[in-house]
Amino acid sequence: MAGRRPKIDRAELARLVAEGRTVAELAAHFGVSESGILQAKRAAGLAKPQLDHRRAIPWKLNRAHVQSGPATNLRNLSAVAQGAAIPQVKINTAVRWARRLVDGGLDIDYDPEHGFREVPAPEGGGHIAAVLAEALAALERRAGTAGPSGRPPRDG
């Protein structure tokens, strides 16, 4: 019958995903496209939820700036705030960067032509202070170990 989609058994899909099979391996196993596997994983609740970094990066970034230090640090802080598990070294780098700015009374601004730049923070703290506060609150909830300053312990 033309146009009929192959049936993907959700229990078998879940078992194979738990074994660590790749999307390509799953597609070959079930005889469907990788896109079909991704759709089946979403339908079965097996897909990792997509993170939304628009609050942390409210600008439309020029392609040349997507992997810049500030963009990477903002994405990492955003991921932490959303409960994602990211390597501690990336968390430490992003928090240290944001604390340096906030402690220095600075914020960031973005211009698609020139990229990110440090600017004086507005009264009340600004964008970096807000992103940092969300990330630190998530770290405190996760670890339950805030120091006397309200900050998680600093690394080494």
C-alpha positions in Angstrom: 0.0 0.0 0.0 1.7 3.2 -1.2 2.2 6.1 1.3 1.6 4.0 4.4 4.1 4.6 7.1 6.0 1.7 8.8 4.9 1.1 12.3 7.5 1.8 14.9 6.9 -0.1 18.1 7.3 2.4 21.0 8.5 -0.2 23.5 11.2 -1.5 21.2 12.1 2.1 20.3 12.5 3.0 24.0 14.6 -0.1 24.6 16.9 0.7 21.7 17.2 4.4 22.7 18.1 3.3 26.3 20.9 1.1 24.8 22.3 4.2 23.3 21.5 3.5 19.6 22.1 6.4 17.3 19.3 7.9 15.2 20.9 6.5 12.1 21.0 3.0 13.6 17.4 3.3 14.7 16.4 4.4 11.2 18.1 1.4 9.6 16.6 -1.0 12.2 13.0 0.2 11.7 13.4 0.9 7.9 12.5 4.5 8.1 14.2 7.9 7.7 16.1 9.6 10.4 13.4 12.2 10.4 10.9 9.5 11.0 12.8 8.3 14.0 13.0 11.8 15.4 9.3 12.2 15.0 8.7 8.8 16.7 11.0 9.8 19.6 9.1 13.0 20.1 5.7 11.2 20.0 7.0 8.6 22.5 8.4 11.3 24.9 11.9 10.0 24.3 13.4 13.2 22.7 15.3 15.6 24.8 13.4 18.9 25.1 14.9 21.7 23.1 16.3 24.6 25.1 15.1 28.1 24.4 17.9 30.7 24.7 15.9 33.7 23.6 15.7 35.2 27.0 19.5 35.0 27.4 20.2 36.0 23.8 17.4 38.4 22.8 19.3 39.6 19.7 19.4 38.2 16.2 23.0 37.2 16.0 25.1 37.6 12.9 26.5 34.1 12.0 30.0 35.4 12.7 29.1 36.0 16.4 27.1 32.8 17.2 30.2 31.0 18.6 31.7 34.1 20.3 32.7 33.9 24.0 29.7 36.1 25.1 27.2 34.1 23.1 28.6 30.8 24.3 28.6 32.0 27.9 25.0 33.3 27.6 23.8 29.9 26.1 25.5 28.0 28.9 23.9 30.2 31.6 20.6 29.8 29.9 21.0 26.0 29.7 21.8 25.9 33.5 18.7 28.1 34.2 16.6 25.6 32.3 18.0 22.7 34.2 20.2 21.2 31.5 23.2 19.2 32.5 26.3 20.8 31.1 29.9 20.2 32.1 31.0 21.9 35.3 33.9 23.6 33.5 31.5 25.3 31.2 29.3 26.4 34.1 32.4 27.8 35.9 33.6 29.7 32.9 30.2 31.3 32.2 29.5 32.2 35.9 33.0 33.7 36.3 32.5 35.8 33.1 29.1 37.0 34.2 30.3 37.8 37.7 33.2 39.8 36.4 30.8 41.9 34.4 28.2 42.3 37.2 30.8 43.0 39.9 32.4 45.6 37.6 29.0 47.4 37.0 29.0 46.2 33.4 26.4 44.7 31.0 26.6 43.7 27.4 25.1 45.1 24.2 25.1 43.6 20.8 25.5 45.1 17.3 25.2 42.7 14.3 28.1 44.5 12.6 30.6 44.7 15.5 29.4 41.9 17.8 29.1 42.0 21.6 30.5 44.9 23.7 30.7 45.7 27.3 28.7 48.7 28.4 27.8 50.3 31.8 25.0 48.4 33.4 21.7 50.3 33.9 20.3 50.9 37.4 19.1 47.6 38.8 21.7 45.5 37.1 20.9 44.9 33.5 20.7 41.9 31.2 23.8 40.0 32.4 22.7 40.4 36.1 19.3 38.9 35.3 20.7 36.0 33.3 23.3 35.3 36.0 20.6 35.4 38.8 18.5 32.8 37.0 21.4 30.5 36.5 22.6 30.8 40.1 19.0 30.2 41.4 18.9 27.0 39.3 22.3 25.9 40.6 21.2 26.5 44.2 17.9 24.5 43.7 19.9 21.7 42.0 22.6 21.5 44.6 20.9 22.9 47.7 24.4 24.3 48.7 24.6 28.1 48.5 27.4 29.7 50.4 26.8 32.6 52.9 26.9 35.1 50.1 24.0 33.3 48.4 26.4 32.1 45.7 27.3 28.5 45.0 30.9 27.7 46.2 33.5 28.9 43.8 35.7 26.3 42.1 39.3 25.7 43.2 
